[in-house]
């Protein structure tokens, strides 16, 4: 149970006042929720005080039937099927079980008051720490006997609330309440129940319409927010793409500039190399021309000198042949030797005259 709730055996009057205030509030309004929570707190005060008899009277589907048991259903968040169900004969134990949410799986619970005749009333609901009391009506009340027992029970609850309102939270005895209402369903009671159920349906329809309206607004808000986020995202992507393109353009410009520099230096190197090669070829050709000219001159001189010596030698031979003491055999060997030396000198380009015989 909530820590701010204290045990109070006199909390019954506070509960009855809160129940009367709850009965005149519009469903799901702030005043309705406040009165519902206040009535639940008073019931827990009675439970802490151990006031089982008074709780038995207050938490009965029919004010004149106190042969009641209480069922506590526990739920996980969002589930409609209970994960645990327990039945109690003591309302104090049942309220304690409703308030217990030490197990995280028991996010919600309900207390259902049941009679032997099949009347069932969902009197208390808890969602996490929030506990609310619910008055008997067509939405919280069911009759499994199909005998119409809910009609007089609801009428007696209506009379009970009127009595509490008239006596500022005071309560008539059970037998007085019993005398105020018949024990069988009447046409008037049926009309009351139909009116009550029609009012509940009207309130539920209004709540559904309000929820749908709120849902439409939420969907529109979400759609606008999504469109706005998409617009922002597209703009950001475009800015990123432009920045990336600008960066690529800048890098390409740097690369092109570097490439032009390389091409310029390559052209300079090519021009310098070509000029150097041409100069070296020209120098080589000049040297070769000079060398060939010198060789030609020297060769011409050597040939002229050799021819001169050959002419002189021939003249000498003719003179020797004209001599009476000439010996042909001896002279043939000398001539052969002279010619060999002469031609050797011609091949070597030597200016040394061959020896004379």
MARLUM-339240 format. One record per residue (C-alpha): x, y, z; residue in three letters. Coordinates in Angstrom, 3 decimals, padded with zeros to 6 digits. Each point is the difference from the previous one (the first is absolute). Layout:
// residues N
       east      north         up   code
          X          Y          Z    ALA
...
This chain:
// residues 357
       east      north         up   code
    000.000    000.000    000.000    UNK
    001.043    003.614   -000.459    UNK
    002.286    001.317    002.708    UNK
   -002.123    003.129    000.605    UNK
   -003.107   -002.027    000.949    UNK
   -000.545   -000.470    003.757    UNK
   -002.203   -002.514    001.774    UNK
   -003.348    001.562    000.951    UNK
   -002.977   -002.053    001.226    UNK
   -002.236    003.054   -000.527    UNK
    000.965    000.374   -003.674    UNK
   -003.433   -001.341   -001.055    UNK
   -001.565    003.456    000.189    UNK
    002.779    001.474   -002.157    UNK
   -000.532   -002.763   -002.548    UNK
   -003.755    000.636   -000.143    UNK
    000.515    003.749   -000.513    UNK
    002.532   -000.682   -002.785    UNK
   -002.376   -002.528   -001.620    UNK
   -002.821    002.560   -000.031    UNK
    002.320    002.583   -001.558    UNK
    001.110   -002.577   -002.562    UNK
   -003.633   -000.759   -000.955    UNK
   -000.652    003.591   -001.149    UNK
    003.224    000.445   -002.020    UNK
    000.299   -000.395   -003.739    UNK
    002.034   -003.041   -001.008    UNK
    003.737    000.465   -000.561    UNK
   -000.011    003.613    001.174    UNK
    002.552    001.214    002.531    UNK
   -002.656    000.138    002.727    UNK
   -001.115   -003.545   -000.840    UNK
    003.566   -001.382    000.246    UNK
    000.705    001.897    003.244    UNK
   -003.184   -001.313    001.667    UNK
    000.722   -003.536   -001.237    UNK
    003.551    000.054    001.398    UNK
   -001.215    001.506    003.307    UNK
   -002.648   -002.713    000.449    UNK
    002.644   -002.675   -000.628    UNK
    002.313    001.536    002.632    UNK
   -002.803   -000.117    002.608    UNK
   -000.586   -003.677   -000.756    UNK
    003.696   -000.761    000.501    UNK
   -000.092    001.927    003.303    UNK
   -002.770   -002.345    001.143    UNK
    002.060   -002.996   -001.165    UNK
    003.029    001.185    001.986    UNK
   -002.244    000.352    003.030    UNK
   -001.250   -003.555   -000.512    UNK
   -003.632    001.099   -000.448    UNK
   -001.065   -003.123   -001.886    UNK
   -003.707    000.220    000.930    UNK
   -000.411    003.539   -001.292    UNK
    001.970   -000.813   -003.159    UNK
   -002.275   -003.002   -000.520    UNK
   -003.037    002.317    000.042    UNK
    001.605    002.680   -002.196    UNK
    001.514   -002.363   -002.574    UNK
   -003.124   -002.054   -000.718    UNK
   -001.703    000.033   -003.417    UNK
   -003.357    000.021    001.783    UNK
   -000.318    002.107    003.170    UNK
   -002.238   -002.639    001.638    UNK
    002.212   -003.008   -000.872    UNK
    003.153   -000.345    002.091    UNK
    000.816   -003.567   -001.065    UNK
    002.766    001.293   -002.232    UNK
    003.361   -001.290   -001.228    UNK
    002.638    002.097   -001.717    UNK
    002.116   -000.956   -003.003    UNK
    003.278    001.803   -000.738    UNK
    001.240   -000.188   -003.605    UNK
    003.568    001.098   -000.792    UNK
    001.114    001.173   -003.459    UNK
    003.143    000.863   -001.859    UNK
    000.120    003.384   -001.684    UNK
   -002.087   -000.045   -003.175    UNK
   -001.436   -003.485    000.554    UNK
   -003.740   -000.693    000.290    UNK
    000.440   -003.531    001.318    UNK
    001.005   -000.238    003.671    UNK
    003.294   -001.695    000.827    UNK
   -001.232   -000.909    003.507    UNK
   -003.414   -000.311    001.696    UNK
   -000.673   -000.439    003.742    UNK
   -003.268   -000.286    001.945    UNK
   -000.452    001.380    003.530    UNK
   -002.669   -000.292    002.681    UNK
    001.506    002.912    001.938    UNK
   -000.235    003.478   -001.597    UNK
    003.066    001.176    001.958    UNK
    002.158   -002.711   -001.575    UNK
   -001.506    000.713   -003.420    UNK
    000.852    003.733    000.234    UNK
    003.520   -000.869    001.166    UNK
    000.423   -002.223   -003.063    UNK
   -001.216    002.807   -002.296    UNK
    002.522    002.433    001.457    UNK
    002.917   -002.439   -000.343    UNK
    002.103    000.863   -003.030    UNK
    003.400   -001.143    001.235    UNK
    000.164   -002.273   -003.026    UNK
    000.729    002.111   -003.088    UNK
   -002.182   -002.315   -002.106    UNK
   -003.064    000.951    002.065    UNK
   -000.302    003.456   -001.516    UNK
   -003.782    000.080    000.417    UNK
   -002.683   -001.736    002.049    UNK
   -003.776   -000.017    000.552    UNK
   -002.208   -000.868    002.961    UNK
   -003.284   -001.643   -001.011    UNK
   -002.701   -000.458    002.652    UNK
   -002.156   -003.102   -000.620    UNK
   -003.236   -001.320    001.530    UNK
   -001.330   -003.534    000.025    UNK
   -002.832    001.125   -002.318    UNK
    002.532    000.856   -002.753    UNK
    000.260    003.775    000.425    UNK
    003.511    001.305   -000.780    UNK
    001.198    003.538    000.609    UNK
    003.481    001.262   -000.967    UNK
    000.363    002.355    002.956    UNK
    003.721    000.935   -000.055    UNK
    002.613    000.228   -002.743    UNK
    003.725    000.654    000.431    UNK
    002.527    001.011   -002.644    UNK
    003.491    000.177    001.506    UNK
   -000.396    002.380    002.999    UNK
   -003.329    001.456   -001.107    UNK
   -003.055   -001.557    001.710    UNK
   -003.598    000.962   -000.899    UNK
   -003.398   -000.971    001.428    UNK
   -002.903   -000.660   -002.400    UNK
   -003.680    000.323    000.877    UNK
   -002.382   -002.772   -001.098    UNK
   -001.453    000.794   -003.431    UNK
   -000.727   -001.710   -003.269    UNK
    003.684    000.130   -000.921    UNK
    001.436   -001.440    003.230    UNK
   -002.897   -002.296    000.921    UNK
   -000.947   -003.387   -001.503    UNK
   -002.544   -002.710    000.858    UNK
    001.062   -003.523   -000.960    UNK
   -003.209   -001.554    001.290    UNK
   -002.176    001.553   -002.748    UNK
   -002.705    000.398    002.718    UNK
   -000.020    003.787   -000.129    UNK
    001.572    000.344    003.433    UNK
    002.087    002.951   -001.141    UNK
   -003.098    002.196   -000.413    UNK
   -001.104    000.143    003.637    UNK
    003.628   -000.009    001.178    UNK
    000.776    003.109   -002.075    UNK
   -003.179    001.683    001.259    UNK
    000.980   -000.727    003.579    UNK
    003.440    001.479   -000.660    UNK
   -001.686    003.120   -001.422    UNK
   -002.152    000.290    003.119    UNK
    003.093   -000.575    002.137    UNK
    001.840    002.896   -001.664    UNK
   -003.075    002.231    000.435    UNK
   -000.121   -000.924    003.689    UNK
    003.722    000.712    000.431    UNK
   -000.454    003.357   -001.699    UNK
   -002.999    000.885    002.218    UNK
    001.790   -000.973    003.204    UNK
    003.446    001.457   -000.877    UNK
    001.612   -003.387   -000.177    UNK
   -002.216   -001.704    002.555    UNK
   -001.404   -003.427   -000.864    UNK
   -003.421   -001.624    000.508    UNK
   -000.180   -003.495    001.386    UNK
   -000.113   -002.848   -002.485    UNK
   -003.577   -000.995    000.863    UNK
   -001.179    003.581   -000.629    UNK
    001.568   -000.092   -003.449    UNK
   -001.622   -003.346   -000.642    UNK
   -003.455    001.428    000.827    UNK
    000.539    002.896   -002.359    UNK
    000.332   -002.276   -003.067    UNK
   -001.892   -003.072   -001.209    UNK
    001.860   -003.290   -000.251    UNK
   -001.088   -000.649   -003.619    UNK
    000.605    001.984   -003.154    UNK
   -002.781    002.356   -001.023    UNK
   -000.727    001.913   -003.160    UNK
    001.224    003.195    001.650    UNK
    003.223   -001.670    001.047    UNK
    000.550   -001.257   -003.508    UNK
   -000.525    003.507   -001.330    UNK
    002.530    001.337    002.493    UNK
    002.583   -002.591   -001.019    UNK
   -000.571    000.714   -003.678    UNK
    000.381    003.729    000.621    UNK
    003.140   -000.669    002.022    UNK
    001.477   -002.196   -002.694    UNK
   -000.928    002.482   -002.714    UNK
    001.723    002.769    001.974    UNK
    003.109   -002.167    000.370    UNK
   -000.003   -000.756   -003.709    UNK
   -000.417    003.689   -000.758    UNK
    002.943    000.856    002.232    UNK
    002.116   -002.741   -001.559    UNK
   -000.906    001.215   -003.493    UNK
    000.967    003.546    000.953    UNK
    003.270   -001.296    001.423    UNK
    000.669   -001.952   -003.188    UNK
   -000.759    003.055   -002.137    UNK
    002.320    002.099    002.161    UNK
    002.700   -002.670   -000.295    UNK
   -000.439   -000.134   -003.770    UNK
    000.192    003.765   -000.216    UNK
    003.122   -000.026    002.118    UNK
    001.404   -002.823   -002.099    UNK
   -000.669    001.970   -003.192    UNK
    001.803    002.986    001.470    UNK
    002.851   -002.235    001.098    UNK
    000.244   -001.570   -003.458    UNK
   -000.035    003.433   -001.633    UNK
    002.638    001.226    002.442    UNK
    002.166   -003.059   -000.611    UNK
   -000.420    000.395   -003.769    UNK
    000.962    003.669    000.113    UNK
    002.955   -000.783    002.228    UNK
    001.081   -002.822   -002.329    UNK
   -000.318    002.286   -003.042    UNK
    001.976    002.699    001.766    UNK
    002.709   -002.479    000.997    UNK
    000.097   -001.339   -003.567    UNK
    000.314    003.536   -001.379    UNK
    002.818    000.759    002.423    UNK
    001.680   -003.312   -000.832    UNK
   -000.250    000.681   -003.751    UNK
    001.433    003.499    000.465    UNK
    002.839   -001.397    002.093    UNK
    000.719   -002.662   -002.599    UNK
    000.014    002.639   -002.743    UNK
    002.398    002.163    002.021    UNK
    002.224   -003.004    000.613    UNK
   -000.074   -000.879   -003.710    UNK
    000.852    003.596   -000.965    UNK
    002.843    000.077    002.513    UNK
    001.318   -003.330   -001.275    UNK
   -000.250    001.213   -003.609    UNK
    001.827    003.225    000.861    UNK
    002.712   -001.997    001.762    UNK
    000.386   -002.311   -003.010    UNK
    000.154    003.019   -002.347    UNK
    002.679    001.616    002.169    UNK
    002.025   -003.203    000.068    UNK
   -000.351   -000.364   -003.784    UNK
    001.168    003.599   -000.459    UNK
    003.072   -000.673    002.145    UNK
    000.685   -003.199   -001.934    UNK
   -000.372    001.774   -003.371    UNK
    002.333    002.758    001.154    UNK
    002.563   -002.556    001.132    UNK
   -000.399   -001.870   -003.309    UNK
    000.563    003.196   -001.988    UNK
    003.147    000.663    002.057    UNK
    001.260   -003.507   -000.718    UNK
   -000.731    000.429   -003.700    UNK
    001.838    003.344   -000.045    UNK
    003.053   -001.472    001.756    UNK
   -000.103   -003.020   -002.317    UNK
   -000.074    002.323   -003.012    UNK
    002.965    001.948    001.397    UNK
    001.909   -003.205    000.624    UNK
   -000.872   -001.297   -003.467    UNK
    001.112    003.286   -001.616    UNK
    003.236    000.068    002.012    UNK
    000.710   -003.638   -000.750    UNK
   -000.693    000.414   -003.701    UNK
    002.204    003.090   -000.213    UNK
    002.795   -001.770    001.892    UNK
   -000.217   -003.040   -002.244    UNK
    000.074    002.194   -003.105    UNK
    003.008    001.877    001.362    UNK
    001.817   -003.217    000.800    UNK
   -000.754   -001.426   -003.437    UNK
    001.217    003.196   -001.639    UNK
    003.189   -000.057    002.097    UNK
    000.557   -003.673   -000.836    UNK
   -000.519    000.667   -003.694    UNK
    002.446    002.909    000.151    UNK
    002.622   -002.117    001.736    UNK
   -000.527   -002.826   -002.481    UNK
    000.279    002.398   -002.923    UNK
    003.234    001.436    001.391    UNK
    001.395   -003.465    000.669    UNK
   -000.949   -001.243   -003.448    UNK
    001.506    003.112   -001.576    UNK
    003.274   -000.515    001.857    UNK
    000.045   -003.710   -000.844    UNK
   -000.684    000.818   -003.636    UNK
    002.792    002.561   -000.069    UNK
    002.472   -002.304    001.692    UNK
   -000.965   -002.886   -002.243    UNK
    000.408    002.158   -003.068    UNK
    003.443    001.024    001.179    UNK
    000.972   -003.567    000.717    UNK
   -001.204   -001.184   -003.382    UNK
    001.816    002.779   -001.801    UNK
    003.178   -000.740    001.897    UNK
   -000.298   -003.704   -000.700    UNK
   -000.657    000.631   -003.675    UNK
    002.996    002.291   -000.113    UNK
    002.164   -002.671    001.560    UNK
   -001.391   -002.605   -002.325    UNK
    000.781    002.196   -003.001    UNK
    003.495    000.589    001.253    UNK
    000.505   -003.707    000.589    UNK
   -001.188   -000.858   -003.443    UNK
    002.429    002.495   -001.430    UNK
    002.763   -001.613    002.015    UNK
   -000.951   -003.425   -001.248    UNK
    000.079    001.164   -003.557    UNK
    003.440    001.402    000.593    UNK
    001.172   -003.290    001.463    UNK
   -001.379   -001.930   -002.902    UNK
    001.936    002.147   -002.352    UNK
    003.189   -000.858    001.892    UNK
    002.193   -002.736   -001.765    UNK
    000.814   -001.758    003.323    UNK
   -003.678   -000.558    000.904    UNK
   -000.829   -003.381    001.482    UNK
   -003.751   -000.737   -000.457    UNK
   -000.194   -002.714    002.678    UNK
    001.477    002.135    002.725    UNK
   -001.935    003.032   -001.003    UNK
   -003.365   -001.847   -000.028    UNK
    000.260   -000.732    003.717    UNK
    000.897    003.564    000.824    UNK
   -002.862    001.324   -002.108    UNK
   -002.441   -002.356    001.675    UNK
    001.138    001.155    003.420    UNK
   -000.227    003.650   -000.989    UNK
   -003.586   -000.429   -001.273    UNK
   -001.104   -001.772    003.167    UNK
    001.436    002.802    002.131    UNK
   -001.480    002.601   -002.304    UNK
   -003.511   -001.346    000.182    UNK
    000.275   -000.560    003.728    UNK
    000.925    003.623    000.346    UNK
   -002.932    000.986   -002.154    UNK
   -002.402   -001.964    002.188    UNK
    001.492    001.425    003.212    UNK
    000.128    003.507   -001.419    UNK
    003.670    000.220    000.935    UNK
    002.213    002.768   -001.371    UNK
    003.107   -002.151    000.486    UNK
    001.487   -000.703   -003.374    UNK
    000.805   -003.611   -000.723    UNK
    003.696   -000.958   -000.069    UNK
    001.678    000.055   -003.383    UNK
    001.977   -002.902   -001.391    UNK
